Each structure stands twice: as structure tokens, then as C-alpha cells.
Amino acid sequence: MTLWHALSNWHTAWRYAILLLATLPLAYYLLSSLAAWRFFSRERARKLPDFTPPISILKAVRGVDFATHENYASFCRQDYPRYEIMFALNEAHDPAGPIIARLMEEFPEREIRLLVGAAELGTNRKVNKLARMAAEARYEILALSDGDVRVGPNYLREVAASFAGRRNASREYGVNEQIGAVTSFYAGVAENNLGAQLEAIGAASDFFAGVLMADWMEGMHFALGASIVTTKTWLGKIGGFAAIADMLADDYELGRRIAEAGGTVLLSREIVSTMYPAQTFRGFWEHQLRWARTVRLCRPWSYAGLILTHGLPWAVLAFFVAPGKWLGLSYLGAYLILRLAMTWIVGVWGVRDETARRKPWLVPVRDAMHLAVWLASLVGNRIVWGGIAYAIDRGRMSPIASERSAGG
């Protein structure tokens, strides 16, 4: 065999390897769509048990955004017999303080408490506040949610129902002690800003597809920070919030540690909403890079495998190496059709995200940008959170600057 023939065969082998690899994202889009159909069809057909134990809502908040009052008020409008809402601030002069005071006046029938400050258990000030609230909470079941989260009136009924165990002789439900945590998807409420809309559509059309696949293939071994409902008992089994007070991905760690301790982590069918405020390109880039590095540092092998779910770059490569133009165009067409179909099934029909419904054309734009984020996140362990730079070592944060404060 001549050198020319050897090189020609090598070139042909690489060409067909790329074409084969380019089919993997397409298969992933199909499987993710099936996972979404499977989950939401099953959950929406399920009848809720009438189980309404008292709940403590814990909200570690910092600052305000374009919808803070309405977000907080949504927790005061729950169709639920007994619950308390606890807010915790870092400082008394936080701008969220007056809004919480206003809520107390608007909803005098609700048990609302405001705590200021918390013992410094670790670098993550959000977790420090959660630890204080959990210690002072009146009830066993704890519902954790961020300040930028909004819920519907049935939120507590939905998440509480997942903790229902067997009925006793009085036909009343007990608590299922095997359930360690219940977590929720979140639909985006984005301001009229490209960065905000790209973040919203990225979560709805891509991130949640991965969550559904993980739930289908291996079960939930993590939690999503917009809403995590757990119990004091399960917190105690994992060492409480003090055990994760230095962790960047506190929501992920909470779910992971509960699962490792033997608790079941469930996805709720109840969708909450999270706010995406307008931001500069730099802010968008830093947020995306922080999120991507967080996922990489938490699940390195899974994160590396995400390259096989990036359909756009593989479709473009297939277009250029395909032996015929019709075949190359078919890869691009299949990417657009299957990617947009997955966006509709996961993001619109499943999560009911408005940005995904109104602006699906942003999906390929976001995919192109996300490839750059993915590549940039492969190196370095530095993130910026709350205006402070941190180095991450095995998921734990340490400030690069002398300041020891974190967002939240």
C-alpha cells in the first residue's frame, strides 16, 4: 500500500467517524424528548394524596430584582393550612428588608419571621443563613427556595404530597421517612434582554433535558436550587448545613449527600418560576462560566460527556466532511428539527417556559455560545460570585481576595 493510499484511507476513516459521532446528539435529543414525555405524562396523571403537614419555608435572600415583591408574596398566597415563612438577610440595611416588612403588613394572617445575620460556618453565606433558619424553624419539613423564585398557590400541597407515607388506622397519612428531598424544575421569567433570554432558554431547552435523562437512567442524586424540600431529620443525617457551608454548589451537594445517606430524591411535577434580570455580556459570560465550572467540578465525567450532546458543532462538522451535499444538509436539518422538537417537549410542554415558547429561534444562538462556554470551562478553577473571585478545590470555595463574603 502506498503512502497516498494509507493517507486516503485514514482521511476516509476520520470522515466516517465524525459522521457517526454527529448522530449521537440527534439520538440524545430523541431520548431526552422521550424522557420528558415519560415523566410529565406520568406525573400529571397522578392524583395527589391529601397530606398537608406543617412546613417551614426558608428563604436566604440578598438584594432585590425586578420582581422581588411579587416573588415573596407568592409564598404568602399558598392554599395550605399551616406554614411559616422565614427570611434571612446578611445585613439589616439590605434592600430586601423593607419589602419583607411590607409583606408582614399585607399578610397579617401569615407567620412571617425575619432574621438578620448568621454564624460563619463557612464561605457560603447563603448556607450560613439557611443553617440559622433551620435551627430556629418550628416545623420538621423545610422548603428551601432562593429569593428570585416565584410559586403558584398549590406549591406547598404539591411538594408536601411527595412525603406522604402509608395511611394509619384513622385513614390519615404518615410521613414517608424514605423520602429525603423533593426538588422542582423552574420556568424562566426573563426581562427583555438578550442575556436574560439566553439563560432562560438554555435552562429550559438543554439543562432540564439532562436532568430528565439522569432521573430516567440512574435516578436523582442531586437537587435543583430553585426549590428543595427536605426534613430536619435528613439534614441531621448528613451533618446539617455546616457540612456544606464551604461548597459552591450547595443545592447539588444537599441532594447528593441525602442520596448517599440512603434517602430518595424526587422530582416534583410542580414547576416554580425563577427570574432572569437584564445583564451585560460580561455578566452573562461570568454567570454561564460559573455555572459550567460548577457542573464540571461536581460531575467531571458527565460534564466531559456533554460534548456528545452539542448538536450544532457536530452538525456543522458533518456538513463539511460529508461525501455529498445532500447528506451534509440532512445533518443540519436533523439538528434543527430534533433540537427544536426537544425544546418544545421539554421546555414548552413540560416546563412551560415562556421564552422557549415565544423565541425558539434563540436555541441555535444559545447552542453556539454554549460551546464557547463549555470549552472555556474545561480549564481553571476560578469563578466570580457576588463580585468576589473564588478558587474551587473539590467543590469548596476559598476567596482569592482577602474578603470572605459570597453571594446569597
Secondary structure, DSSP 4 states (H G I P E B T S, - for coil): --HHHHHHHHHHHHHHHHHHHTHHHHHHHHHHHHHHHHHHHHHHHPPPP-----EEEEEE--S--TTHHHHHHHHHT---SSEEEEEEESSTT-THHHHHHHHHHH-TTSEEEEEE-----SS-HHHHHHHHHHHH-SSSEEEE--TTEE--TTHHHHHHHTTEEEE-TTS-EEE-TTEEEEEEEEEEEE-SSHHHHHHHHHIIIIIHHHHHHHHHHT-B-S--TT-EEEEHHHHHHTTTGGGGTTBS-HHHHHHHHHHHTT-EEEEEEEEEEEEE----HHHHHHHHHHHHHHHHHHSHHHHHHGGGG-HHHHHHHHHHH-SSHHHHHHHHHHHHHHHHHHIIIIIIIIS--HHHHH-TTHHHHHHHHHHHHHHHHTS--EEEETTEEEEEETTEEEESSS------
